[in-house]
Amino acid sequence: MTGRDDRYSFEMKRRGVPKDLFDASRQVTCPECGHSFNLFYSRAKLCTGCVHAINGCEFARCTHCDTEFPLTNFMSKYSSRRTSNYIESLINNYHDTFGERPGR
């Protein structure tokens, strides 16, 4: 278990915080500019119009310099795919609820 996994405790699980949400809201650091940002916030703000955001995109986009880089830079391929699919499901649920679809 990594330090991050250790922070996802029994108490968080008991209170109903899904592990996928915990992983999706992680802080990541841009390899280009060194800026640290929230992965979920990045997807919500910068990837809104991108059709790949709802197709399980395994990239992160820096909120400071707009550099796109693979999630596998800081998590395993399995975690990257699982986190991408989780964020995709949240975005799809939002669009189904409010009747909006991504697209530029």
Phi, psi and omega in degrees: 000140177272171178301321179295317179295326178296328180287339174278094190263174175303322182296319178296318178297317180297325181276001174090016177277112180293144178301324179297320178294319178302315180290322182291335182262021181287156174274134176235157180244130180292129179288343182275308186248349179083003180289137179259135183210164180276128183299315181295319178299317179301313179297318183292323184268315189264338185254011185303316183272359185270128180292338179289338180298333179257011179244026177074035180303132181254037178238156173243150178238126182295134180282350182259308185249359177068018177285137178256134181214155184289144176297335181292355173294335184223008174209164181292163179300318179298312180296322178299312180295316181295316179295317178299316179295323179294313179298319177302317181295323178293318179296315178298320178297318177300312181295323177294323181288316186256000175072023179252151177229145178291158178152142182257000000 
